[in-house]
Amino acid sequence: MSAISVKTENKQVIDFTQGSPLKLILSFYWPLLLTSTLQQFYNFADTWIVGKGLGDNALAAVGNMSSLFFLIVGFSFGLANGFGVLIAQSFGAKDEEMLKHRLAGVIELGIVLALVLTAFSVSFLPLALRLLRTDTVIIGDSLKYGYYVFGGLATGICYNISGAVLRALGDSKTPLKAIIASSILNLSLNSLFIFVMHMGVEGAAIATVVAQIVSSIICINRLRKISVIRLEKRHFRNGRDIFLGLLGNGLPMALMNSITAVGCMVVQYFVNGFGVVYTAAYAACSKYLNLFMNPASTAGSAMSAYTSQNYGAGEYRRIRLGLRVCIGIAAVSYLALGSLMMFMPKTLAGILLSGSDQIALVCEFLPRCGLMLIFVDTLFVVRSGVQGMGKPILPMISGVLEMILRITVISFLIGRIGFRATAYAEISAWIGALTINAYAYGKALTPLLKKDKKTDESPSPRFHLIYDKHSMSDIIPFLRSKLRHYS
């Protein structure tokens, strides 16, 4: 095992195992928050441009793709984050050789992942839209948008993996730079393609793919400059243990996202059955929900990187301190953004939608979810802590519970209370998942803290001083103080 030395050229890399947890997490969190907020903003801007430039039906067509997109991209994002956990653990443990072998394995698996998911998503897109009961009015635009986005899936996977590796190393500034550049490009191309060239929904899809190419290039260029992960050919000659380890941690996180997405797709199925008005309203609600969950979700990303490094270093008490910091961030986020959802739903709905019926439906959804937003905000942090300790199974099971609760609630209530059922389906899923992950967090961390405590208790402090190779100048004053004490 070779130790990692973080050199000055890598000053953007953060070692979470030393120093104040509050300062470290906040220094990592703010660039990460700006990054994810800009991502949400340009996704939001896509929706606004499509809705205002092409109408509510086009918005419904793009929004109808969100659950399918989450199914595929969420799988790759979960896999990338699972890989990132092991990268961070190697970095925290200062094991440079293992870090490089794991990174080489991530690159190889990423290439295979991009090829398989692109072929699968493009091939099954028409069938998936039919299974979702997509209205014939919008199915044409849904197909156009989907073929371009899924055809360029490799660019999104590349960004997800490179961003996950950078976050694992404590670099949240490079993804920020990447997303600033891609956001400006995406908005410019969107406006050009839709308002000037009148390309329709495919213009929005092309702009997204081009922006992802730019963000991937920026992240890869940064990774090439970090000395501790400069790879050689020998690092790509990995045994099955490297690949099995990566997949063993990545697949449960990927499956968790995909299982959750299936629940969202079932909700979309029921919503689509009530017509385009419901579909457009649900698309707007989903955009706002993703936007307002973003600060807490980002706190979860910070918690994952922080926990992974400290777990690798054996600094288990620091994990608990990090949880308190990230829970505090989530609480502040809830107070600010949950209030907006509760008290300004009509104003928010009017930004994206034009139809009064659609706006009225959004006003049924946002206040209810805004009130209960604290549950999903806390879920992001706690679940990331569990995953950061390399325990992905119970979080995956919580994804299954989310799916079951969403399906059960939406199928039972939507025929009785209408669109409000979509809000209750979300809330029930949040509470169920949080319950399992809170249990998983305690189960994973408590034994480690007890082990830490036993280690501290043996040997006793008076002998510990001698055994730690202290000089005679330290030992003699110590013995004199003891003699004075007993005399």
C-alpha positions as CSV (number, residue, x, y, z in Angstrom):
1,M,0.0,0.0,0.0
2,S,1.4,3.4,-0.9
3,A,0.3,6.5,0.9
4,I,-1.4,9.4,-0.8
5,S,0.2,12.8,-0.5
6,V,-2.0,15.7,-1.5
7,K,0.2,18.2,-3.2
8,T,-0.3,21.9,-3.7
9,E,-1.3,21.3,-7.4
10,N,-4.3,19.5,-6.0
11,K,-5.4,22.2,-3.6
12,Q,-9.0,21.8,-4.9
13,V,-8.9,18.3,-3.3
14,I,-10.3,18.2,0.2
15,D,-9.2,15.7,2.9
16,F,-12.3,15.3,5.1
17,T,-10.4,13.2,7.7
18,Q,-8.7,16.2,9.4
19,G,-9.9,19.6,10.6
20,S,-13.3,21.1,11.6
21,P,-16.2,19.1,10.1
22,L,-18.3,22.2,9.9
23,K,-15.7,24.2,7.9
24,L,-14.8,21.3,5.7
25,I,-18.4,20.4,4.8
26,L,-19.4,24.0,4.2
27,S,-16.4,24.7,2.0
28,F,-17.3,21.6,-0.1
29,Y,-21.1,22.2,0.1
30,W,-21.3,25.8,-1.3
31,P,-19.7,25.0,-4.7
32,L,-21.7,21.8,-4.8
33,L,-24.9,23.6,-4.1
34,L,-24.2,26.2,-6.8
35,T,-23.5,23.3,-9.2
36,S,-26.7,21.4,-8.5
37,T,-28.8,24.6,-8.4
38,L,-27.5,25.6,-11.8
39,Q,-28.3,22.1,-13.0
40,Q,-31.8,22.5,-11.7
41,F,-32.0,26.0,-13.1
42,Y,-31.1,25.0,-16.6
43,N,-33.5,22.0,-16.4
44,F,-36.1,24.5,-15.1
45,A,-35.2,26.9,-17.9
46,D,-35.6,24.1,-20.5
47,T,-39.1,23.6,-19.2
48,W,-39.9,27.4,-19.2
49,I,-38.6,27.8,-22.7
50,V,-40.5,24.8,-24.0
51,G,-43.7,25.8,-22.2
52,K,-43.6,29.4,-23.2
53,G,-42.1,28.9,-26.7
54,L,-44.0,25.7,-27.7
55,G,-47.1,25.6,-25.4
56,D,-48.4,23.4,-22.6
57,N,-48.7,20.3,-24.8
58,A,-45.0,20.4,-25.6
59,L,-44.3,20.9,-21.9
60,A,-46.4,17.8,-21.2
61,A,-44.4,15.9,-23.8
62,V,-41.1,16.8,-22.3
63,G,-42.4,16.3,-18.7
64,N,-43.8,12.9,-19.7
65,M,-40.2,11.8,-20.4
66,S,-39.0,12.8,-16.9
67,S,-39.9,9.4,-15.2
68,L,-38.3,7.4,-18.0
69,F,-35.2,9.7,-18.0
70,F,-35.0,9.2,-14.2
71,L,-35.2,5.4,-14.7
72,I,-32.2,5.3,-17.0
73,V,-30.1,8.2,-15.9
74,G,-30.9,7.6,-12.3
75,F,-29.5,4.1,-12.7
76,S,-26.2,5.4,-14.1
77,F,-26.1,8.2,-11.5
78,G,-26.6,5.7,-8.6
79,L,-23.9,3.4,-10.1
80,A,-21.5,6.4,-10.4
81,N,-22.1,7.4,-6.8
82,G,-21.6,3.9,-5.6
83,F,-18.2,3.8,-7.4
84,G,-17.4,7.2,-5.9
85,V,-17.9,5.9,-2.4
86,L,-15.2,3.3,-2.9
87,I,-12.9,5.9,-4.5
88,A,-13.4,8.2,-1.5
89,Q,-12.8,5.3,1.0
90,S,-9.5,4.6,-0.7
91,F,-8.5,8.2,-0.7
92,G,-9.4,8.5,3.0
93,A,-7.4,5.4,3.8
94,K,-4.4,7.0,1.9
95,D,-4.2,3.8,-0.3
96,E,-3.0,5.2,-3.6
97,E,-2.6,1.9,-5.4
98,M,-6.1,0.7,-4.6
99,L,-7.4,4.1,-5.5
100,K,-5.9,3.9,-9.0
101,H,-7.0,0.3,-9.6
102,R,-10.5,1.2,-8.6
103,L,-10.5,4.3,-10.8
104,A,-9.3,2.2,-13.8
105,G,-12.1,-0.3,-13.1
106,V,-14.7,2.6,-13.0
107,I,-13.6,3.8,-16.4
108,E,-13.9,0.3,-17.9
109,L,-17.3,-0.3,-16.4
110,G,-18.5,3.2,-17.4
111,I,-17.8,2.5,-21.1
112,V,-19.8,-0.8,-20.9
113,L,-22.6,1.0,-19.0
114,A,-22.9,3.8,-21.7
115,L,-23.1,1.3,-24.6
116,V,-25.7,-1.0,-22.9
117,L,-28.0,1.8,-21.5
118,T,-28.0,3.7,-24.8
119,A,-29.0,0.7,-26.8
120,F,-31.6,-0.4,-24.3
121,S,-33.2,3.0,-23.9
122,V,-33.4,3.9,-27.6
123,S,-34.8,0.4,-28.5
124,F,-37.5,0.3,-25.9
125,L,-38.6,4.0,-25.9
126,P,-41.8,3.5,-28.1
127,L,-43.0,0.6,-25.9
128,A,-42.3,2.5,-22.7
129,L,-44.4,5.4,-23.9
130,R,-47.3,3.2,-24.7
131,L,-47.0,1.5,-21.3
132,L,-47.2,4.9,-19.7
133,R,-50.5,5.5,-21.6
134,T,-49.0,8.6,-23.3
135,D,-51.7,10.7,-24.9
136,T,-51.7,10.6,-28.7
137,V,-51.5,14.4,-28.8
138,I,-48.0,14.4,-27.3
139,I,-46.6,11.0,-28.2
140,G,-44.9,12.4,-31.3
141,D,-43.0,15.1,-29.4
142,S,-42.2,12.7,-26.6
143,L,-40.5,10.3,-29.1
144,K,-38.5,13.2,-30.8
145,Y,-37.3,14.4,-27.5
146,G,-36.5,10.9,-26.2
147,Y,-34.5,9.7,-29.2
148,Y,-32.2,12.7,-29.0
149,V,-31.7,12.6,-25.2
150,F,-31.2,8.9,-25.0
151,G,-29.1,8.8,-28.1
152,G,-26.7,11.1,-26.3
153,L,-26.8,9.3,-23.1
154,A,-23.1,8.5,-23.0
155,T,-22.4,12.2,-22.5
156,G,-24.5,12.3,-19.4
157,I,-23.0,9.1,-18.0
158,C,-19.5,10.5,-18.6
159,Y,-20.3,13.6,-16.6
160,N,-22.0,11.6,-13.8
161,I,-18.9,9.4,-13.4
162,S,-16.3,12.1,-13.7
163,G,-18.3,14.3,-11.3
164,A,-18.7,11.5,-8.8
165,V,-14.9,10.8,-8.8
166,L,-14.2,14.5,-8.3
167,R,-16.6,14.8,-5.4
168,A,-15.1,11.6,-3.9
169,L,-11.7,13.4,-3.8
170,G,-13.3,16.5,-2.2
171,D,-13.3,18.6,-5.4
172,S,-16.7,20.4,-5.7
173,K,-15.3,23.4,-7.6
174,T,-14.6,21.8,-10.9
175,P,-18.1,20.5,-11.4
176,L,-19.3,24.0,-10.6
177,K,-17.1,25.4,-13.4
178,A,-18.4,22.7,-15.7
179,I,-22.0,23.4,-15.0
180,I,-21.6,27.2,-15.3
181,A,-20.2,26.7,-18.8
182,S,-22.8,24.1,-19.8
183,S,-25.7,26.1,-18.4
184,I,-24.8,29.2,-20.4
185,L,-24.4,27.1,-23.5
186,N,-27.6,25.2,-22.9
187,L,-29.8,28.3,-22.4
188,S,-28.2,30.0,-25.4
189,L,-28.8,27.0,-27.7
190,N,-32.3,26.5,-26.3
191,S,-33.3,30.0,-27.1
192,L,-31.7,29.8,-30.6
193,F,-33.2,26.4,-31.5
194,I,-36.7,27.1,-30.3
195,F,-37.4,30.8,-30.6
196,V,-35.2,31.6,-33.7
197,M,-34.9,28.3,-35.6
198,H,-38.3,26.9,-34.5
199,M,-36.9,23.4,-34.1
200,G,-39.4,22.2,-31.6
201,V,-38.8,19.9,-28.7
202,E,-35.8,18.2,-30.5
203,G,-34.0,21.6,-30.2
204,A,-34.2,21.4,-26.4
205,A,-32.9,17.9,-26.5
206,I,-29.9,18.7,-28.7
207,A,-29.0,21.7,-26.5
208,T,-29.0,19.4,-23.5
209,V,-26.7,16.8,-25.1
210,V,-24.2,19.5,-26.4
211,A,-24.1,21.1,-22.9
212,Q,-23.3,17.7,-21.3
213,I,-20.5,17.2,-23.7
214,V,-18.9,20.5,-22.6
215,S,-19.3,19.7,-18.9
216,S,-17.8,16.2,-19.4
217,I,-14.7,17.7,-21.1
218,I,-14.1,20.2,-18.3
219,C,-14.3,17.5,-15.6
220,I,-12.1,15.0,-17.4
221,N,-9.5,17.7,-18.1
222,R,-9.4,18.4,-14.3
223,L,-9.1,14.7,-13.4
224,R,-6.1,14.4,-15.8
225,K,-4.2,17.0,-13.7
226,I,-4.6,15.4,-10.3
227,S,-1.4,13.5,-9.6
228,V,-2.7,10.9,-7.2
229,I,-5.0,9.4,-9.9
230,R,-2.6,9.4,-12.8
231,L,-3.1,6.0,-14.2
232,E,-0.7,3.6,-16.0
233,K,-1.4,0.5,-18.1
234,R,-0.9,-1.8,-15.2
235,H,-3.8,-0.2,-13.3
236,F,-6.2,-1.4,-16.0
237,R,-5.1,-5.0,-15.5
238,N,-7.6,-5.7,-12.7
239,G,-8.8,-8.9,-11.2
240,R,-12.4,-9.8,-10.7
241,D,-12.2,-8.6,-7.1
242,I,-11.9,-4.9,-8.2
243,F,-14.9,-5.2,-10.6
244,L,-17.0,-7.2,-8.1
245,G,-16.2,-4.7,-5.4
246,L,-17.3,-1.8,-7.5
247,L,-20.4,-3.5,-8.7
248,G,-21.2,-4.8,-5.3
249,N,-21.4,-1.2,-4.0
250,G,-22.7,0.5,-7.2
251,L,-25.5,-1.8,-8.3
252,P,-27.6,-1.6,-5.1
253,M,-27.4,2.3,-5.3
254,A,-28.3,2.1,-9.0
255,L,-31.1,-0.3,-8.4
256,M,-32.4,1.9,-5.6
257,N,-32.7,4.8,-8.0
258,S,-34.3,2.7,-10.7
259,I,-36.8,1.1,-8.4
260,T,-37.8,4.5,-7.1
261,A,-38.1,5.6,-10.7
262,V,-40.5,2.7,-11.4
263,G,-42.8,4.0,-8.7
264,C,-42.6,7.4,-10.3
265,M,-43.5,5.9,-13.7
266,V,-46.5,4.2,-12.2
267,V,-47.7,7.6,-10.8
268,Q,-47.1,9.1,-14.3
269,Y,-49.2,6.2,-15.7
270,F,-52.1,7.1,-13.6
271,V,-51.7,10.8,-14.1
272,N,-51.6,10.4,-17.9
273,G,-54.8,8.5,-17.8
274,F,-56.6,11.7,-16.7
275,G,-55.4,13.7,-19.8
276,V,-52.9,16.3,-20.9
277,V,-54.0,18.8,-18.3
278,Y,-53.0,16.4,-15.5
279,T,-49.8,15.6,-17.3
280,A,-48.7,19.2,-17.7
281,A,-49.6,20.0,-14.1
282,Y,-47.6,17.0,-12.9
283,A,-44.6,18.0,-15.0
284,A,-44.6,21.5,-13.4
285,C,-44.9,20.0,-9.9
286,S,-42.0,17.6,-10.5
287,K,-39.8,20.5,-11.6
288,Y,-40.5,22.5,-8.5
289,L,-40.1,19.5,-6.2
290,N,-36.7,18.7,-7.7
291,L,-35.7,22.4,-7.4
292,F,-36.8,22.8,-3.8
293,M,-35.3,19.4,-2.7
294,N,-32.0,20.4,-4.2
295,P,-30.2,22.1,-1.2
296,A,-30.9,19.1,1.0
297,S,-30.0,16.6,-1.8
298,T,-26.7,18.5,-2.1
299,A,-26.2,18.2,1.7
300,G,-26.6,14.4,1.1
301,S,-23.9,14.5,-1.6
302,A,-21.6,16.3,0.8
303,M,-22.4,13.8,3.5
304,S,-21.6,10.9,1.2
305,A,-18.1,12.2,0.3
306,Y,-17.4,13.2,3.9
307,T,-18.6,9.9,5.4
308,S,-16.8,7.8,2.8
309,Q,-13.4,9.4,3.4
310,N,-13.7,9.2,7.2
311,Y,-15.0,5.6,7.1
312,G,-11.9,4.7,5.0
313,A,-9.7,6.4,7.5
314,G,-11.4,4.8,10.5
315,E,-12.5,8.2,11.9
316,Y,-16.0,7.0,12.9
317,R,-16.8,9.7,15.4
318,R,-16.3,12.3,12.8
319,I,-19.1,10.7,10.8
320,R,-21.6,11.5,13.5
321,L,-20.4,15.1,13.7
322,G,-20.8,15.4,9.9
323,L,-24.4,14.1,10.1
324,R,-25.3,16.9,12.5
325,V,-23.9,19.5,10.2
326,C,-25.7,18.2,7.2
327,I,-29.0,17.7,9.0
328,G,-28.7,21.4,10.1
329,I,-28.3,22.4,6.4
330,A,-31.4,20.3,5.5
331,A,-33.5,22.0,8.3
332,V,-32.6,25.5,7.1
333,S,-33.5,24.5,3.5
334,Y,-36.9,23.1,4.7
335,L,-37.8,26.3,6.5
336,A,-37.0,28.5,3.5
337,L,-38.3,26.5,0.6
338,G,-41.1,24.6,2.2
339,S,-42.6,27.9,3.1
340,L,-42.5,29.0,-0.5
341,M,-44.3,25.8,-1.6
342,M,-46.9,26.3,1.2
343,F,-47.6,30.0,0.8
344,M,-46.9,30.9,-2.9
345,P,-48.2,27.9,-5.0
346,K,-50.2,30.0,-7.5
347,T,-47.3,32.3,-8.2
348,L,-45.0,29.4,-8.7
349,A,-47.4,27.6,-11.0
350,G,-48.0,30.7,-13.1
351,I,-44.3,30.9,-14.0
352,L,-44.4,27.6,-15.9
353,L,-48.0,27.2,-16.9
354,S,-50.6,29.2,-18.7
355,G,-53.8,27.2,-18.3
356,S,-56.0,27.9,-15.2
357,D,-56.9,24.3,-14.8
358,Q,-53.3,23.2,-14.7
359,I,-52.4,26.0,-12.2
360,A,-55.3,25.0,-9.9
361,L,-53.9,21.4,-9.9
362,V,-50.4,22.6,-9.0
363,C,-51.9,24.5,-6.1
364,E,-53.3,21.3,-4.7
365,F,-49.8,19.6,-4.8
366,L,-47.3,22.2,-3.7
367,P,-48.6,23.2,-0.2
368,R,-49.1,19.6,0.9
369,C,-45.6,18.5,-0.2
370,G,-44.1,21.8,1.1
371,L,-45.4,21.0,4.6
372,M,-43.9,17.6,4.7
373,L,-40.7,18.4,2.8
374,I,-38.6,17.9,6.0
375,F,-38.9,14.2,5.7
376,V,-37.3,13.9,2.3
377,D,-34.7,16.6,3.2
378,T,-33.6,14.5,6.2
379,L,-33.8,11.3,4.1
380,F,-31.2,12.6,1.6
381,V,-28.7,13.1,4.4
382,V,-29.2,10.0,6.4
383,R,-29.3,7.7,3.4
384,S,-26.1,9.2,2.0
385,G,-24.4,8.6,5.4
386,V,-25.4,4.9,5.2
387,Q,-24.2,4.6,1.6
388,G,-21.0,6.4,2.5
389,M,-20.2,3.7,5.0
390,G,-20.4,1.1,2.2
391,K,-23.8,-0.3,3.4
392,P,-26.0,0.0,0.3
393,I,-28.5,-2.9,0.9
394,L,-30.9,-1.3,3.3
395,P,-31.1,1.9,1.3
396,M,-31.9,-0.2,-1.8
397,I,-34.7,-1.9,0.3
398,S,-36.0,1.5,1.2
399,G,-36.2,2.2,-2.6
400,V,-38.4,-0.9,-2.9
401,L,-40.6,0.5,-0.1
402,E,-40.8,3.9,-1.8
403,M,-42.0,2.2,-5.0
404,I,-44.6,0.1,-3.1
405,L,-46.0,3.1,-1.2
406,R,-46.2,5.3,-4.3
407,I,-48.0,2.6,-6.3
408,T,-50.4,1.7,-3.4
409,V,-51.3,5.3,-2.6
410,I,-51.8,6.6,-6.1
411,S,-53.8,3.6,-7.3
412,F,-56.1,3.7,-4.2
413,L,-56.6,7.5,-4.0
414,I,-56.4,9.1,-7.4
415,G,-59.9,7.9,-8.4
416,R,-61.3,9.2,-5.1
417,I,-59.6,12.5,-4.5
418,G,-58.0,13.3,-7.9
419,F,-54.7,15.1,-8.4
420,R,-54.1,15.5,-4.6
421,A,-53.2,11.8,-4.6
422,T,-49.9,12.5,-6.3
423,A,-48.8,14.6,-3.3
424,Y,-49.8,11.9,-0.8
425,A,-48.0,9.3,-2.8
426,E,-44.8,11.3,-2.6
427,I,-45.2,12.0,1.2
428,S,-45.8,8.4,2.1
429,A,-42.8,7.3,0.1
430,W,-40.5,9.8,1.9
431,I,-41.7,8.8,5.4
432,G,-41.3,5.1,4.7
433,A,-37.8,5.4,3.2
434,L,-36.6,7.7,6.0
435,T,-37.7,5.1,8.6
436,I,-35.6,2.4,7.1
437,N,-32.6,4.5,6.5
438,A,-32.6,5.9,10.0
439,Y,-32.6,2.4,11.3
440,A,-29.8,1.4,8.9
441,Y,-27.7,4.4,10.0
442,G,-27.9,3.4,13.6
443,K,-27.2,-0.2,12.8
444,A,-24.1,0.7,10.8
445,L,-22.5,3.4,13.0
446,T,-23.3,2.3,16.6
447,P,-21.0,-0.8,16.6
448,L,-18.2,1.3,15.1
449,L,-18.5,4.0,17.8
450,K,-18.4,1.3,20.5
451,K,-15.3,-0.2,18.9
452,D,-13.8,3.3,18.9
453,K,-14.6,3.8,22.6
454,K,-13.0,0.4,23.5
455,T,-9.8,1.4,21.6
456,D,-9.6,4.6,23.5
457,E,-9.9,2.9,26.8
458,S,-7.0,0.5,26.3
459,P,-4.2,1.1,27.2
460,S,-4.8,3.5,30.1
461,P,-3.6,7.1,29.7
462,R,-0.7,6.9,32.1
463,F,0.9,4.0,30.2
464,H,-0.2,5.3,26.8
465,L,2.2,8.2,27.3
466,I,5.2,5.9,27.7
467,Y,4.3,3.6,24.9
468,D,4.0,6.4,22.4
469,K,7.8,6.9,22.1
470,H,7.9,10.2,24.1
471,S,11.2,11.6,25.0
472,M,12.6,11.5,28.6
473,S,11.9,15.3,28.9
474,D,8.1,14.3,28.6
475,I,8.3,11.3,30.9
476,I,10.1,12.9,33.9
477,P,7.7,15.8,34.5
478,F,4.9,13.3,34.2
479,L,6.4,11.1,36.9
480,R,7.1,14.1,39.2
481,S,3.5,15.2,39.0
482,K,2.4,11.7,40.0
483,L,4.8,11.7,43.0
484,R,3.5,15.1,44.2
485,H,0.0,13.8,43.9
486,Y,0.6,10.8,46.1
487,S,2.9,12.5,48.6
